[in-house]
Amino acid sequence: MEKLERDLTWFDGWVLIAFVVVFGLHGTVVNGGYVDYNTGGGVLPGKLNVHLVPHSHDDVGWLKTVDQYYVGSNNSIQGACVENVLDSVVESLRRDSNRKFVFVEMAFFQRWWVEQSEEIQEQVRKLVDAGQLEFVNGGWCMHDEATCHYIDMIDQTTLGHRAIKEQFNKTPRAGWQIDPFGHSAVQAYLLGTELGFDSVHFARIDYQDRAKRKDDKALEVIWRGSKTFGSSSQIFANAFPVHYSPPNGFHFEVFDDFVPVQDNPLLDDYNVEQRVNDFINAAMTQANVTRTNHIMWTMGDDFQYQYAESWFKQMDKLIHYVNKRRLVQNSTEAICCGVIPKRCSLSPCLLPPIIYLVFPAVRYNVGQSQKMRKEPLYHYYFIRKKECEPINQIANDMCYRDGRVNALYSTPSIYTDVKNAANESWPLKTDDYFPYADTENAYWTGFFTSRPALKRYVRQLSGYYLAARQLEFLVGKKSTGPNTYRLGDALGIAQHHDGVTGTAKQHTTNDYEKRLAIGALEAEASVSSALSCLVSNKSRDQCAKPALNFSQCQLLNISYCPPTEEAIANGKRLVMVLYNALGWNRTDVIRIPVNDPNLVVADSYGKHIETQYVTMDNTTSNLRNFYLKAYGFPSIQVPRYWLHFQVSVPPLGWSTYFIASATGIGKRRNGLSVMDSPQNDTIEIGSGNLKMSFSSMTGQLKRMYNSKTGVDVPIQQSYFWYGSSSERMQSSGAYILRPDGSPPHVVARSVPLQVHRGPLFDEVRQQFNSWIYQVTRVYKDQEHAELEYTIGPIPLEDGVGKEVITRMTANMATEKVFYTDSNGRDFLKRIRDYRADWSLSVNEPVAGNYYPLNLGIFTMDKRSELSVLVDRATGGASIEDGQLELMLHRRTLHDDSRGVNEALDESVCIGDECEGLTIRGNYYLSINQVGAGAVWRRTTGQEIYTPLLAAFTQEKEETWKASHVATGTAMDSGYSLPLNVALITLQELDDGSVLLRLAHLYEAGEDAAYSTLAKVELKKMFSGKAIKELKEMSLSSNQEKSEMKKMTWKVEGDNGEQPSPVRGGPVDSSTLVVELGPMEIRTFLLQF
């Protein structure tokens, strides 16, 4: 017996040697040694091609701050380190030239890049050139699509794209918006096609929408997000079947509990055949909901690949074994390949002929008789299966063939190319993917409003950043000293889909705000320096040390502005310089807090300007005192008045105003507002065309009337709050809006009010309750109302979270229809309780009808339009006909179970005493004839986004006028941009070139006069500057427009009879006239 066992051991050794001989040609060692996995296969026709796309979704702040995520600190919250991801991925890619990886967030990559040696940088360049490392999206972050303004989206994308171009000379081809909570039309056509993207890929769509699309094999579509551009701006859109992680069982992060591919037969748990079967089954399941023979597996998740080999080793094995194929050539092959039942699937077919010569037969015992028998070799293996099991497994897996599936490393670009080559007809998608719900009671519409103070700060600084870059250009960008880069970086980070959305942890939100404040402080210094040069009429070289020390007031909304509150020195004036970043002349009413009740204002020509004083209200005084103390500002006396006066500033230019004490110059103050005591049942305000009527009994708005247009709308406006659901299964929180099902609570049915009248405007002050205060202003020369609200602290003593809304209820038959903007650009038609793409089951009648607003919302009937514009990202809806509502503030008691693990309960503390956050903001209300509201929405919306920039100093008036330019413009005198064109970027880049973007503000057919071809004369726009070279570029300026290619797609039901959109023609180098068609944005690089 012992001799027999020795013989068998000796024989088994020969078999192993034989296998090495046979399979060594494939680089495989089966005894636990080195395996050279074949990962180099590409796409195979006739097979189901599984495109493995390795990625790591790296939030630029969420549970941890952006710095903590990068270096891997604060891991008690989340084990995540982006630095490790990049280090590890680069090393893994270098090990196998077939491996691939896609990366998104350039805010992280740029930090990592500058820390690398030249050697590592060169290795990374080679990986990028070889297509192993591909940048997708390529922006500073993966921006949100609901709460970002389109200008911010462009700016943050440009920041990343220019870095990629500079370092790698590459242009991203694919959008990768895998995690934002719904997807906008503007993302599709503007931040997709106009960037040169061929495709956009994402995970989050409504659960009802996804189910329908899976049934119809319509997850992948051709998306035409623009009514104006139609098929000329379409893009291939890929909605993932489940999420942006791999199918179940194929998640391979190093510390995860996963089943690895165990291909060493000498160890336990050998499972190659099982894992290949699992792979093929998952692939076939996905193939059943996907068109063509190509599917994508997103091989990654949040902050994955911190040890990249954990992923790549498993994918290497899967590709290797899934793709192994042998043809059944004869009966012997049939035995080894499983046609004959697998008693012992290792058969002679796998052994070299020499084995049969050496071992024609062997002896083995049978049963309990211990009788020795001599049989052919393969009989031995059929019976002695246990001894040959390790080799059996290898034989099975070497012979195993399904034949239907081919696996390969891939990228979104490769995937899109093969989808395009398939010549398939694709479903058509229009409009957008809002609102998004992941279950029947979980609509992600709360984040449209969450953290409204952060949203306002982002929007305020966005407009400021636009103006600051213009000023840098006008005086010449300095190579040293303060500049606008840090603000651009902070704004780019804040556009992240857990940043401006308000869905990060509180400490992370604090970090976003801190970054913005630091960036704003440096930009403010840059602006002050530039203004000093500009008004001194000095060039950059002459203005190395600005003589003027300008002050600005970033907290003007709570009346904090030290330069206007201080006493004016004897013989001097308070000098106010206003800069207008718009391309047309602007007339507006400015207000500043003052203590002196006897001030007069003069323009640069010495003409006295009409003014209006209004006493400071208690709500503003209390707000100011609390927040200045909370944030460590010096406590100074609250100013007694708001001083208002009308100003006029030329396009892309500045004007100077001089404020002096009336007593010091022998003048008498004028324009003191008069408090009106109601005498009748109705109080009417407005000395211009627009009139607003209030009830003296209830203090509520009753009516709006425009005497010029004749539009007369009975309308009520009041505040309500929805109780936040606290159900265990689904609470309302930072992401989710879920009212508790009860009707909204009326804040007040009777409201105390005060009326103030003056030569510039009338205002009504309403105290709805102890924590909601509103001021409604109607200006003499404007045809809209400005409503300033102060909300908070929202009380929680009753144990109920609150979603606070303002609601306008008009006597209008709107038939469920209203319109909301897409990222401040296009307006989309909405129908209550309706989705165009599927039959909607209405489970949440409030939350399911909320949409994101960045510009505004309007509705109409056959007689009139009612429009509301906003000063920040927020949520809006029309829950009943004739109603429009805005959600302005939220405070909840429970987390909504979407990962942030905090209730949305913002508070501000002085020492140990804390109270809920109070917010202040504005919205704007207008009534128009049907079809006439677009002009107001577009023009006023642009002015809200880009307010006048004010800077202050003190100087003698005569001295100032003798040595400074009091008013001026960068344009030719008398020239301005057309009223349907906005200047959205004017920025000097580091290489000295100038980035210019012009945007047409109107959609096709939106307005009879302005939805037309517009022309901009660059020679007149840049007075005194000669343009030496002009190149038209892609939206992010990373490639010339002429080099951009567009894929052609077949679309179901498309007969090709769409009218061609109006677009501007090529720019003649001699005339330098830029044409813009409706909704067109054109981007240029200029050399002066």
PEGIVEN-V997726 format. One record per run of one state. SS is the DSSP state (H for helix, E for strand, - for the rest). FROM is the first residue (numbers start at 1). TO is the last residue. If there is no record, write none. Layout:
# PEGIVEN-V997726
ss->[SS/SS]
from->[FROM/FROM]
to->[TO/TO]
This chain:
# PEGIVEN-V997726
ss->[-/H/-/E/-/E/-/E/-/E/-/H/-/H/-/E/-/H/-/H/-/E/-/E/-/H/-/E/-/H/-/H/-/E/-/H/-/E/-/H/-/E/-/H/-/E/-/E/-/H/-/H/-/H/-/H/-/E/H/-/E/H/-/H/-/E/-/H/-/E/-/E/-/E/-/H/-/H/-/E/-/H/-/H/-/E/-/E/H/-/E/-/H/-/E/-/E/-/E/-/E/-/E/-/H/-/E/-/E/-/H/-/E/-/E/-/E/-/E/-/E/-/E/-/E/-/E/-/E/-/E/-/E/-/E/-/E/-/E/-/E/-/E/-/E/-/E/-/H/-/E/-/E/-/E/-/E/-/E/-/E/-/E/-/E/-/H/-/E/-/H/-/E/-/E/-/E/-/E/H/-/E/-/E/H/-/E/-/E/-/E/-]
from->[1/2/27/28/29/35/36/48/56/57/58/66/72/82/96/101/104/106/115/118/130/133/136/143/144/150/169/174/177/185/190/193/196/199/203/207/217/220/225/230/234/235/240/272/288/294/300/302/303/309/323/331/337/348/351/353/359/361/367/370/371/377/384/385/400/405/410/412/422/425/431/437/440/442/444/452/476/485/495/496/497/506/537/541/544/551/552/555/556/559/560/561/562/566/573/581/586/595/599/603/608/610/611/616/618/631/641/650/653/662/663/666/672/673/674/677/682/686/690/696/701/707/712/725/726/727/731/732/737/738/739/740/745/747/752/758/761/770/772/780/785/792/802/811/817/823/826/832/847/850/851/854/856/861/864/871/874/878/883/892/907/911/913/917/919/930/933/946/949/956/957/964/968/970/981/989/994/1001/1014/1018/1022/1029/1034/1040/1041/1044/1050/1052/1073/1077/1081/1088]
to->[1/26/27/28/34/35/47/55/56/57/65/71/81/95/100/103/105/114/117/129/132/135/142/143/149/168/173/176/184/189/192/195/198/202/206/216/219/224/229/233/234/239/271/287/293/299/301/302/308/322/330/336/347/350/352/358/360/366/369/370/376/383/384/399/404/409/411/421/424/430/436/439/441/443/451/475/484/494/495/496/505/536/540/543/550/551/554/555/558/559/560/561/565/572/580/585/594/598/602/607/609/610/615/617/630/640/649/652/661/662/665/671/672/673/676/681/685/689/695/700/706/711/724/725/726/730/731/736/737/738/739/744/746/751/757/760/769/771/779/784/791/801/810/816/822/825/831/846/849/850/853/855/860/863/870/873/877/882/891/906/910/912/916/918/929/932/945/948/955/956/963/967/969/980/988/993/1000/1013/1017/1021/1028/1033/1039/1040/1043/1049/1051/1072/1076/1080/1087/1088]
